[in-house]
Amino acid sequence: MEGFNVGEYVDQMALLLDLQLRDEYHDGVVENFERISAIANLVNSFPLTEDIEAAPVFEP
């Protein structure tokens, strides 16, 4: 996502949740959220047709 600053997001969420995120963990948390963002972008970019319905029960 263009314009999405993961570091700023982590900082703001830590404030919102009153989470004391120690400095030695900050970079790792940001890296993990960058990975999560990349995976979410891949999933969200997958085209779906209009006739797909959500399954009420997942059966692998």
C-alpha positions as CSV (number, residue, x, y, z in Angstrom):
1,M,0.0,0.0,0.0
2,E,1.5,3.3,-1.1
3,G,1.7,5.9,1.6
4,F,1.3,3.4,4.5
5,N,4.1,3.9,7.0
6,V,4.4,0.7,9.0
7,G,6.7,2.2,11.6
8,E,4.2,5.0,12.3
9,Y,1.4,2.5,12.5
10,V,3.2,0.4,15.1
11,D,4.0,3.5,17.1
12,Q,0.4,4.8,17.0
13,M,-1.1,1.3,17.9
14,A,1.3,1.0,20.8
15,L,0.0,4.4,22.1
16,L,-3.6,3.4,21.5
17,L,-3.2,0.1,23.3
18,D,-1.0,1.6,26.0
19,L,1.6,-1.0,25.1
20,Q,5.1,-0.3,26.4
21,L,7.1,-1.5,23.4
22,R,10.7,-1.6,24.3
23,D,13.2,-0.1,21.9
24,E,15.0,-3.4,21.3
25,Y,11.8,-5.0,20.0
26,H,10.5,-2.1,17.9
27,D,12.5,-2.9,14.7
28,G,11.4,-6.5,14.8
29,V,7.8,-5.6,15.3
30,V,7.9,-3.2,12.4
31,E,9.6,-5.9,10.2
32,N,6.9,-8.4,11.1
33,F,4.1,-5.9,10.3
34,E,5.8,-5.2,6.9
35,R,5.6,-8.9,6.2
36,I,2.0,-9.1,7.3
37,S,1.2,-6.1,5.0
38,A,2.9,-7.8,2.0
39,I,0.9,-11.0,2.6
40,A,-2.4,-9.1,3.1
41,N,-1.8,-7.2,-0.1
42,L,-1.2,-10.4,-2.0
43,V,-4.4,-11.9,-0.6
44,N,-6.5,-8.8,-1.2
45,S,-5.3,-8.4,-4.8
46,F,-6.6,-11.9,-5.8
47,P,-9.6,-11.3,-8.0
48,L,-12.9,-12.9,-7.0
49,T,-16.0,-13.2,-9.1
50,E,-19.3,-11.7,-7.9
51,D,-21.0,-15.1,-7.6
52,I,-18.7,-16.5,-4.9
53,E,-20.5,-17.1,-1.6
54,A,-18.9,-17.4,1.8
55,A,-18.9,-21.0,3.1
56,P,-20.7,-21.2,6.5
57,V,-18.4,-24.1,7.6
58,F,-14.8,-24.6,6.6
59,E,-13.9,-28.2,5.7
60,P,-10.4,-28.8,4.6
